[in-house]
Amino acid sequence: MPPLRGDGNLVEALEKKVREAWAAGVGYVQLREKDLSGRALACLTEALRAARGPHTESALLVNERLDVAASCGADGVHLPADSLPAAAVRRAAGSGWTVGLSCHSEAEVERAVQDGCSYVLLSPIFPTPSKPGVAPLGLEALARVCRRCSVPVFALGGVDAANAASCVQAGAAGVAGIRLFQQAADLAALCRYLHSL
């Protein structure tokens, strides 16, 4: 696929950040560029897949766009809560593909597991500026979900270096975030800390 025209800076900046994430040992990288056209997203997915190289174990996931993820060699897809039905995506993708889902309640997590999701993001655990006015679920709800869930649960929403340990202690398989990773002064040190929890 030809390179993106006029979007070279975007590709370079994302490639640099994603390479840093892979080098730091981030388990999943989600390509969440909602404003890109399908063609531009496909080009970016292919560029990042090529930049990953053969030795990186981190999965490259495309947000919501099953068509782009499948046709451009991504490892899977992450679905927002109001996206395509997870069961339909699992049927289309097959068992070897990673299918994740954003969930905001215990009932949504139960449905995600029934629908064959590989993992779930549960949010918001803590207050977060990206969801103003939304009551956080809290650590007790996270712990209840983790005890009952047969797939990995990742804590999202207001998670930072100071409260990540409490999420893991509650049973989360790990933490997810945008600001947490993108604004880290030392991504490698942050990931070492998170892996030590």
C-alpha positions in Angstrom: 0.0 0.0 0.0 1.4 3.5 -0.8 2.5 5.8 2.0 0.1 8.4 3.3 0.3 11.6 1.4 0.6 14.7 3.6 0.4 12.6 6.8 4.0 11.7 7.1 4.4 13.5 10.4 1.5 11.6 11.9 3.0 8.3 10.8 6.4 9.2 12.0 5.1 10.5 15.4 3.0 7.4 15.9 5.6 5.0 14.7 8.1 6.6 17.2 5.7 6.3 20.1 4.7 2.8 19.2 8.3 1.7 18.9 9.0 3.1 22.3 6.0 1.2 23.7 7.1 -2.1 22.1 10.7 -1.6 23.4 9.3 -0.9 26.9 7.3 -4.1 26.9 3.7 -2.9 26.5 1.5 -5.9 25.9 -1.1 -4.4 23.6 -0.9 -1.3 21.4 -4.3 -0.1 20.2 -4.4 2.0 17.1 -7.2 4.4 17.9 -7.2 7.0 15.2 -11.0 7.6 14.8 -10.6 10.6 12.5 -8.7 8.8 9.8 -10.3 7.5 6.6 -10.3 3.7 6.1 -7.5 4.0 3.6 -5.4 6.2 5.8 -5.9 3.9 8.8 -5.0 0.9 6.6 -1.8 2.6 5.5 -0.9 3.4 9.1 -1.7 -0.1 10.3 0.6 -1.6 7.7 3.3 0.9 8.5 3.2 0.1 12.2 3.0 -3.7 11.6 6.1 -3.4 9.4 7.9 -1.3 12.1 7.2 -3.8 14.8 9.6 -6.4 13.4 9.5 -10.1 14.1 10.8 -10.1 17.7 8.1 -8.0 19.4 5.5 -10.0 21.4 3.2 -7.0 21.8 -0.1 -7.3 19.9 -1.2 -4.6 17.5 -4.9 -4.0 17.7 -7.1 -1.7 15.6 -9.9 0.1 17.3 -13.3 -1.0 16.0 -12.3 -1.4 12.3 -12.4 -5.2 11.8 -12.0 -4.8 8.1 -8.8 -2.8 8.4 -7.4 -5.0 11.2 -8.0 -8.2 9.2 -6.8 -6.9 5.8 -3.7 -5.2 7.1 -2.1 -7.9 9.3 -3.1 -6.6 12.8 -3.3 -9.1 15.6 -6.8 -8.2 16.5 -9.5 -5.6 17.1 -10.6 -3.7 20.1 -14.3 -2.8 20.2 -15.9 0.1 22.0 -19.0 -0.8 24.1 -21.4 0.5 21.4 -19.6 -1.1 18.4 -20.2 -4.2 16.4 -21.5 -7.1 18.4 -18.5 -9.0 19.9 -20.0 -12.4 19.1 -20.3 -11.5 15.4 -16.7 -10.2 15.4 -15.5 -13.4 17.0 -17.3 -15.5 14.4 -15.8 -13.5 11.6 -12.3 -13.3 13.1 -12.0 -16.9 14.2 -10.5 -18.3 17.4 -6.9 -17.3 16.8 -7.6 -13.6 16.8 -7.5 -11.1 19.7 -10.9 -9.5 20.3 -11.2 -7.0 23.2 -14.1 -5.0 24.4 -14.6 -1.9 26.5 -17.1 -2.6 29.3 -18.6 -0.3 31.9 -20.5 -2.7 34.1 -20.4 -6.2 35.5 -23.3 -7.2 33.1 -21.3 -6.0 30.1 -18.3 -8.0 31.2 -20.4 -11.2 31.5 -21.8 -10.7 28.0 -18.3 -10.1 26.6 -17.1 -13.4 28.0 -20.1 -15.2 26.6 -19.5 -13.6 23.2 -15.9 -14.9 23.1 -13.8 -11.9 23.9 -10.2 -12.4 24.6 -10.0 -9.7 27.2 -12.1 -6.8 28.6 -11.2 -3.2 29.6 -13.3 -2.2 32.6 -13.8 1.6 33.1 -13.8 4.0 34.6 -12.2 2.7 37.7 -11.3 6.1 39.1 -12.5 9.6 38.2 -11.1 10.7 34.9 -11.2 14.0 32.9 -12.0 12.1 29.8 -15.4 11.0 31.3 -16.6 14.1 33.3 -19.7 13.5 35.3 -19.4 9.7 35.1 -19.3 8.0 38.4 -16.2 5.7 38.8 -16.8 2.0 39.4 -14.2 1.8 42.1 -11.8 -0.9 43.2 -14.5 -3.1 44.9 -16.4 -3.4 41.6 -13.1 -4.2 39.8 -12.3 -6.9 42.3 -15.8 -8.5 42.0 -15.5 -8.5 38.2 -12.0 -10.0 38.3 -13.0 -12.8 40.7 -15.9 -13.8 38.3 -14.3 -13.3 34.9 -12.6 -16.1 33.0 -10.7 -13.7 30.7 -8.1 -11.0 31.6 -9.6 -7.8 32.9 -7.6 -4.5 32.4 -8.4 -1.5 34.5 -9.0 1.8 32.7 -10.0 5.2 33.6 -8.1 7.5 35.9 -5.4 4.9 36.3 -1.9 6.3 37.0 1.4 5.1 38.5 0.2 5.9 42.0 -3.0 3.7 41.9 -2.0 1.0 39.3 -0.9 -1.3 42.1 -4.3 -1.2 43.8 -5.9 -2.3 40.5 -3.5 -5.3 40.2 -4.2 -6.1 43.9 -7.9 -6.1 43.1 -7.2 -8.8 40.5 -6.7 -6.9 37.2 -4.4 -8.5 34.7 -3.0 -5.1 34.1 -3.8 -1.5 33.4 -4.7 0.4 30.3 -4.6 4.1 29.5 -3.8 6.9 27.1 -2.4 9.6 29.3 -0.7 7.1 31.5 1.5 5.9 28.7 1.6 8.8 26.3 2.6 11.3 28.9 5.1 9.2 30.7 8.5 11.0 31.1 10.2 7.6 31.0 8.0 4.9 29.4 10.5 2.1 29.9 10.7 2.9 33.6 6.9 3.1 33.9 6.6 -0.3 32.1 9.2 -1.9 34.3 7.3 -0.7 37.4 3.9 -1.9 36.0 5.4 -5.3 35.1 6.7 -5.6 38.7 3.3 -5.3 40.2 
